[in-house]
Amino acid sequence: MCRKTSDGIPPCRGSVERRMWILLAVVLMTSVVEPVPADDDEDARAAAEEIEQRQRQYDPRHAHEWGNRRLAAYGGNPDFDYALAMAALAADRPSHAQAALTRVLDVDPSHDRARLELARAYFQLGEYDSARAQFQRVLNDDPPSRVRDNIERFLTAIASRQREQEAHVEGYVGIQTGHDDNLNSATGDEFFLPVLPEIPLAVEDIDDEFLTLEGGASYRRPVTQHSGFFAGVDLNDRRYHHHDEYDQRQVRLRAGGRFDTEWGRIRLPLEWRQLQLGGDSYRRYSGFGAELSHEWQPGRKLHLFGRVGAIDYPDLASRDVNSASLGGGIEQWLPGPGLRLSAGVYAGTEEPRGDGADHYGRDYQGVRLGADWRATDSHTFSAQVVHQRASHDDEEPLFADSRRDRLTQASLDWWWQLDDGWRLGSGVSHLVNESSIALYDYDRTRVQARVRYVWE
């Protein structure tokens, strides 16, 4: 039985009232901190699926903007944030992707796929140290071989891009020896593309052994984080054993600027080239170009180029022409088999500068197919096929016929990467030219072995 206190309220009654007030406070507090209902998680997952569907149905930019308008409602849900990040990456908005993926990892640090995509976002932002750290954390979890190969490709690209942010000089020297079974048929000028049958032809094929010395150097210097300057020089000196009248010396100088943009890397090179034949200057080229390289998916690149220039023949000015060419190609890297595939097309025109020389003018179109196979860490094989058609603007004076050529060249090369920059290699190439004028029909095979040292 409760006895009354001085205020007339039994102690037991006050205790009951206090318990009721405490219970009411707990109920109110619980209603304030009540967790998000399960229905909200389902709504967030539905929104994530909608982002993915809109990305497939429309485009990544539309999907990202749709999801971004719902960020306040569903941000913090890993499914929603991951889908939003994927749309942002595909829409070329890496900063948005970085923020969303960071939220995913805050909730689930073991989400390796999100960490991998976060590394890719950092890579696109140019934050290479952060990208490397995230890639390394994924590698530490022993991912599948395909993922590991992709990460290694990114790490190689990071190292290359970080080198580009510093002044860098690299170069090479080498020696080649081999046999040419028809050295009088064409220039063999590796710096002048496409290959042209330009050396005066002889009635009979001439074959000979050759020795080639080669070397070159290039210099890169950044101006800002997204621009830089480059310059380079290459020298190739080929001597034939019996026919020194066909000895060739090729010199190439180049310089220009490069710019990293949202469309890809743009290069604007100035170029000068010279070919000497038998000790005399045979042909010179000077020109300007624009090149674009864009990686729109990991391992898949688009290349575009355009060039304008002038080709001069010091001993035969009537052959001087102005030239213009353009082209493009795609490149696909398959990390599993270590295979890089490429394909491209090009077209050009050469307009004579002198009167009465229209037969030296011509239009040409061509296609290139290539494959590089990295069989092991040390051995690489390369194959290329080029097919080109050319038609001259007027009749050849000696033949009363307009010249039309179909040229096909196939080559196969092998390189063995040794330690400390040394490389051993060999190669074979075969070229066939079919012409409307029989004198210009020829085929040519060249076999060579080589040693090269690369320093950087």
C-alpha atoms as one frame of an Amber mdcrd trajectory, in Angstrom:
protein
   0.000   0.000   0.000   1.417   3.470  -1.044   1.570   6.139   1.627   0.850
   9.710   0.677   3.667  12.208   0.616   3.442  15.855   1.642   2.119  16.820
  -1.820  -0.673  14.302  -1.519   0.539  12.060  -4.384   1.452   8.519  -3.536
   5.042   7.674  -4.590   3.854   4.708  -6.622   1.491   6.922  -8.651   4.298
   9.350  -9.526   6.435   6.430 -10.593   3.738   5.261 -12.997   3.389   8.744
 -14.499   7.136   9.046 -14.951   7.195   5.692 -16.749   4.397   6.841 -19.053
   6.319  10.021 -19.951   9.489   8.016 -20.632   7.559   5.581 -22.839   6.040
   8.477 -24.797   9.487  10.041 -25.332  10.894   6.747 -26.628   8.007   6.419
 -29.074   8.593   9.952 -30.350  12.356   9.411 -30.726  11.792   6.148 -32.545
   9.513   7.850 -35.035  12.218  10.456 -35.729  15.128   8.015 -36.415  13.038
   5.326 -38.057  15.079   3.667 -40.905  14.155   4.176 -44.575  11.356   1.788
 -45.448  12.162  -1.149 -47.673   9.873   0.341 -50.328  12.367   3.226 -50.805
  15.172   0.743 -51.592  12.918  -0.872 -54.160  12.197   2.538 -55.685  15.944
   3.255 -55.851  16.610  -0.057 -57.591  13.784   0.669 -60.017  15.346   4.070
 -60.743  18.699   2.357 -61.367  17.073   0.010 -63.861  15.401   2.980 -65.532
  18.786   4.703 -65.951  20.203   1.588 -67.594  17.185   1.261 -69.867  17.322
   4.918 -70.912  21.018   4.569 -71.628  20.253   1.702 -73.999  17.149   3.295
 -75.490  18.351   6.887 -75.856  21.931   7.870 -75.014  24.178   8.088 -71.918
  23.802  11.855 -71.577  19.991  11.611 -71.485  20.152   8.748 -68.962  22.548
  10.647 -66.710  20.438  13.806 -66.738  17.314  11.766 -65.906  19.078  10.118
 -62.976  20.669  13.349 -61.791  17.211  14.875 -61.303  16.483  12.055 -58.825
  19.779  12.277 -56.968  18.226  13.967 -53.917  15.711  11.140 -53.564  17.929
   8.112 -54.163  21.536   9.276 -53.725  23.282   7.013 -51.231  21.673   3.839
 -52.538  24.531   1.764 -54.064  22.440   0.408 -56.937  21.240   3.853 -57.960
  24.651   5.513 -57.542  26.407   2.806 -59.558  23.942   3.066 -62.455  24.224
   6.856 -62.340  28.030   6.625 -62.422  28.024   4.285 -65.427  25.834   6.710
 -67.352  28.105   9.601 -66.348  31.221   7.777 -67.555  29.560   6.888 -70.850
  28.435  10.521 -71.208  32.021  11.758 -70.724  31.286  13.276 -67.305  33.960
  11.635 -65.140  33.662  14.127 -62.262  29.989  13.152 -61.774  30.956   9.476
 -61.967  33.715   9.957 -59.390  31.278  11.469 -56.880  28.681   8.708 -57.357
  31.218   5.878 -57.153  32.720   7.352 -53.992  29.252   7.125 -52.397  28.983
   3.478 -53.478  32.312   2.618 -51.838  31.389   4.519 -48.685  28.492   2.086
 -48.275  30.237  -1.027 -49.656  34.083  -0.832 -49.624  34.294  -4.369 -51.071
  32.509  -3.372 -54.316  35.471  -4.086 -56.644  33.561  -3.223 -59.813  32.769
   0.223 -58.417  36.413   0.640 -57.409  37.528  -0.333 -60.900  35.183   2.212
 -62.470  36.311   4.837 -59.948  39.873   4.256 -61.122  38.695   4.763 -64.711
  36.973   8.012 -63.718  40.180   9.262 -62.101  42.037   8.259 -65.280  39.685
  10.323 -67.438  40.065  13.261 -65.047  43.846  13.095 -65.365  44.273  12.257
 -61.664  46.729   9.486 -62.421  48.085   8.864 -58.917  44.558   8.337 -57.583
  43.716   6.106 -60.554  46.818   3.982 -59.994  46.004   3.567 -56.293  42.471
   2.332 -57.040  43.652  -0.007 -59.805  46.254  -1.438 -57.437  43.628  -2.139
 -54.758  41.613  -4.140 -57.290  44.753  -6.052 -58.326  45.406  -6.899 -54.684
  42.071  -8.770 -54.636  43.327 -11.145 -57.382  40.731 -10.373 -60.112  40.124
 -12.602 -63.176  42.847 -12.592 -65.825  40.795 -10.491 -68.250  40.294  -7.775
 -65.626  43.976  -7.945 -64.714  44.983  -7.498 -68.367  42.729  -4.440 -68.677
  44.191  -2.945 -65.508  47.738  -3.517 -66.765  46.824  -1.707 -69.980  45.548
   1.261 -67.981  48.664   1.264 -65.767  50.845   1.323 -68.880  48.819   4.238
 -70.256  49.124   6.061 -66.917  52.906   5.678 -66.969  52.993   6.940 -70.556
  50.797   9.966 -69.828  52.754  10.880 -66.722  55.929  10.811 -68.792  54.231
  13.192 -71.203  53.698  15.642 -68.352  57.473  15.940 -68.045  60.072  16.912
 -70.614  61.127  13.639 -72.200  63.745  12.557 -74.735  63.955   9.128 -76.336
  65.714   7.666 -79.327  66.918   4.609 -81.185  69.813   3.332 -83.288  69.867
   0.213 -85.383  71.341  -1.795 -88.200  69.608  -3.893 -90.865  70.925  -6.320
 -93.426  69.060  -8.213 -96.098  68.312  -8.900 -99.741  66.202  -6.929-102.257
  65.265  -8.794-105.447  64.132  -5.754-107.459  65.705  -2.629-106.013  65.275
  -0.564-109.204  61.476  -0.935-109.218  60.414   1.528-106.509  61.696   3.982
-104.002  61.242   1.795-100.935  60.995   5.067 -99.059  59.461   4.145 -95.727
  58.781   7.781 -94.827  56.827   8.536 -98.007  53.423   6.896 -97.863  51.798
   5.564 -99.870  54.550   3.582-101.573  55.149   4.867-105.085  57.065   3.400
-108.041  59.086   6.553-108.619  62.698   5.517-109.281  63.405   5.305-113.033
  62.609   1.763-114.106  65.017  -0.575-115.834  64.216  -3.264-118.387  65.619
  -6.016-116.153  65.186  -6.512-112.424  68.241  -5.789-110.299  68.762  -7.675
-107.058  71.368  -7.011-104.399  72.221  -7.300-100.717  72.010  -4.199 -98.566
  73.125  -2.796 -95.235  71.100  -0.082 -93.509  72.041   2.172 -90.614  69.176
   3.944 -88.870  68.687   6.265 -85.952  66.371   8.856 -84.541  65.366  10.889
 -81.530  62.207  12.583 -80.298  61.539  15.257 -77.700  58.308  16.047 -75.869
  57.628  18.887 -73.490  54.330  19.802 -71.814  53.128  23.387 -71.932  50.003
  22.886 -69.813  48.300  19.793 -68.432  46.417  19.395 -71.715  48.894  20.662
 -74.301  52.493  20.212 -75.278  55.221  20.493 -77.895  57.017  17.707 -79.755
  59.914  17.436 -82.190  61.871  14.627 -83.775  64.386  13.528 -86.375  64.885
  10.202 -88.201  67.732   9.085 -90.447  67.868   5.962 -92.618  70.939   5.224
 -94.757  70.841   2.157 -97.046  73.872   0.962 -99.001  73.759  -1.752-101.664
  76.684  -4.118-102.099  77.062  -3.928-105.896  74.811  -1.083-107.097  75.716
   2.103-105.259  73.726   4.141-107.819  70.641   2.983-105.869  71.965   3.837
-102.413  69.325   5.740-100.444  69.464   8.217 -97.613  66.227   9.391 -96.010
  65.950  12.264 -93.543  62.782  13.275 -91.717  62.255  16.297 -89.458  59.034
  17.018 -87.596  57.749  19.410 -84.951  54.386  20.574 -83.710  51.898  20.837
 -80.908  49.500  18.447 -79.260  46.261  19.230 -77.458  44.074  16.989 -75.291
  40.395  17.816 -75.761  37.055  16.203 -74.974  37.106  14.753 -78.518  40.527
  13.156 -78.019  44.151  14.036 -78.675  44.879  16.469 -81.504  48.354  16.756
 -83.054  49.379  19.477 -85.513  52.703  18.439 -87.077  54.967  20.321 -89.448
  57.124  17.947 -91.481  60.089  17.997 -93.855  61.485  14.917 -95.598  64.247
  14.317 -98.108  65.246  11.289-100.147  68.711  11.059-101.687  69.378   8.522
-104.426  72.924   7.570-105.380  74.265  10.487-103.349  72.102  13.123-105.089
  68.965  14.810-103.788  66.067  13.067-105.506  62.903  14.282-103.777  61.815
  16.619-100.979  58.531  16.994 -99.141  57.364  19.766 -96.835  53.908  19.928
 -95.339  51.486  20.464 -92.516  49.014  18.036 -90.981  46.272  17.567 -88.424
  45.666  14.302 -86.580  42.979  13.201 -84.128  43.135  10.121 -81.915  40.066
   9.278 -79.832  39.502   6.275 -77.547  35.719   6.026 -77.347  35.788   2.663
 -75.555  38.557   0.939 -73.576  40.924  -0.587 -76.123  39.090   0.876 -79.130
  40.513   3.930 -80.880  39.567   6.096 -83.819  42.275   7.848 -85.856  41.708
  10.643 -88.391  44.289  12.639 -90.333  44.661  15.245 -93.048  47.804  16.610
 -94.731  48.711  19.252 -97.277  52.176  19.751 -98.684  54.510  20.132-101.621
  56.724  17.517-103.315  59.768  18.833-105.174  62.225  17.090-107.518  65.422
  19.184-107.632  66.642  17.698-110.925  63.249  17.638-112.682  61.115  20.612
-111.687  58.351  19.637-114.123  57.447  16.805-111.734  56.849  19.151-108.777
  53.350  18.750-107.335  51.166  20.045-104.537  49.668  17.228-102.501  46.727
  16.717-100.165  45.533  13.584 -98.411  43.119  12.512 -95.723  42.105   9.285
 -94.088  41.073   7.468 -90.993  41.144   4.157 -89.227  40.101   2.178 -86.200
  42.142   0.127 -83.780  40.909  -2.599 -81.436  42.986  -4.085 -78.622  42.010
  -7.591 -77.464  43.841  -8.126 -74.150  42.992 -11.827 -73.831  45.001 -13.075
 -76.830  47.241  -9.989 -76.772  46.052  -8.946 -80.229  45.724  -5.483 -81.744
  43.691  -5.224 -84.961  43.609  -2.147 -87.188  41.949  -1.047 -90.405  42.070
   2.221 -92.300  41.325   4.005 -95.532  42.973   6.983 -97.185  42.711   9.088
-100.322  44.795  11.826-101.863  45.580  13.951-104.857  48.712  15.437-106.418
  48.407  18.493-108.667  51.330  19.495-110.933  52.624  23.030-110.482  54.071
  23.353-113.970  52.431  23.736-117.371  52.206  20.716-119.649  52.824  18.247
-116.819  49.306  16.963-116.184  50.459  13.344-116.585  52.364  13.766-113.303
  49.155  14.623-111.493  47.156  11.796-110.010  44.442  10.735-107.575  44.787
   7.692-105.341  42.757   5.722-102.800  43.853   2.926-100.520  43.014   0.617
 -97.662  45.221  -0.819 -94.918  44.657  -3.846 -92.688  46.982  -4.730 -89.839
  47.433  -7.026 -86.863  49.941  -7.062 -84.012  50.176 -10.130 -81.816  52.036
 -10.050 -78.530  52.712 -13.773 -78.270  54.720 -13.403 -75.042  56.149 -10.551
 -73.014  59.221 -10.661 -75.283  57.940 -11.681 -78.723  55.707  -9.617 -81.002
  54.531 -10.419 -84.536  53.080  -7.837 -86.937  51.340  -8.248 -90.281  50.041
  -5.609 -92.690  48.373  -5.527 -96.088  48.025  -2.333 -98.155  46.094  -2.026
-101.400  46.095   1.187-103.418  44.672   2.343-106.726  45.940   5.390-108.569
  44.968   7.106-111.811  46.991   9.829-113.525  45.375  12.960-114.880  46.635
  12.771-118.455  48.301  10.503-120.994  51.956   9.541-120.665  53.689  11.342
-123.567  55.744   8.272-124.512  52.839   5.818-124.462  49.776   7.871-125.477
  47.876   6.301-122.600  46.815   7.434-119.151  48.570   5.495-116.440  46.489
   3.535-113.914  48.114   1.462-111.183  46.969  -1.130-108.676  49.538  -1.694
-105.966  49.383  -4.357-103.240  51.938  -4.809-100.482  52.035  -7.436 -97.717
  54.553  -7.556 -94.890  55.295  -9.732 -91.871  57.630  -8.709 -89.043  58.893
 -10.207 -85.798  60.517  -8.484 -82.822  62.243 -10.032 -79.831  62.480  -7.651
 -76.881  65.696  -8.245 -74.936  66.770  -6.635 -71.687  68.040  -3.055 -71.396
  66.406  -1.723 -74.560  67.880  -4.162 -77.095  65.659  -5.702 -79.782  66.260
  -8.330 -82.436  63.976  -8.653 -85.412  63.377  -9.885 -88.917  60.880  -9.208
 -91.649  59.742  -9.965 -95.155  57.675  -7.834 -97.531  56.301  -8.448-101.003
  54.949  -5.768-103.326  53.139  -6.130-106.650  52.238  -3.257-108.979  49.896
  -3.821-111.923  49.793  -0.934-114.387  47.923  -0.051-117.554  51.390   0.620
-119.013  53.332  -2.653-119.023  56.679  -1.000-118.296  55.432  -0.104-114.823
  54.407  -3.669-113.941  56.725  -5.143-111.332  56.944  -7.183-108.172  59.471
  -6.858-105.385  60.447  -8.951-102.357  62.677  -7.801 -99.539  63.963  -9.910
 -96.637  65.879  -8.422 -93.729  67.230  -9.007 -90.232  67.860  -6.194 -87.775
  69.162  -5.131 -84.390  67.888  -2.025 -82.634  68.641  -0.291 -79.354  65.952
   1.969 -77.873  66.753   4.436 -75.090  64.524   6.734 -73.080
